[in-house]
Amino acid sequence: MAGMGARIVGIVLVFGMVMMPSLAKDYTVGDSSGWATSVDYTTWTSDKTFAVGDNLVFNYGSGHTVDEVSGTDYKSCTTGNSITSDSSGATTIPLKTAGTHYFICGIVGHCGMGMKLSVTVGSGSTTTTPAAKGATTPPSTDGSNTTETTPAVTTPTTTSSTGLGTSLSSSPIMAVMTIAGVVLSVLVLS
């Protein structure tokens, strides 16, 4: 009888470990509008909580890029110093570390026209409250010790689906938990 209980516990553990990756989310930047000059990304982030393991999915046409930049370059819309850059039209950025991540379009003038995105990533279940339009946020974590002011943008947007999905590959914690669950299940079922 004890063997049956151990098997049930093992099955529950395996099921739990398989379901854990569903906690990660894919966020389609700008929803159906995508990565474009006509989107207010401050409003887009206002109802979202980003966590390590989530992904940002950028969809855009030719003539745009997705550049990850420093807080200083984000604030001044400086191009040419990107940490990473892609112009494929479909860019997925895994959010691997907690903190604020900055993205701009590297095409001259596009950042100034609103193609810039700042997301604050929590370490797990930590919630994030994006700054309101025109609000001042605490100093950035990129070492610049500057206070960032989010510009007020009056471009209206339409928000569609949240673009939720799953991801395991970008979350080492989830991978370790899954492996631990499988090993524990094998031990319990043996």
Disulfide bonds with the S-S distance in Angstrom:
Cys77-Cys111 2.09
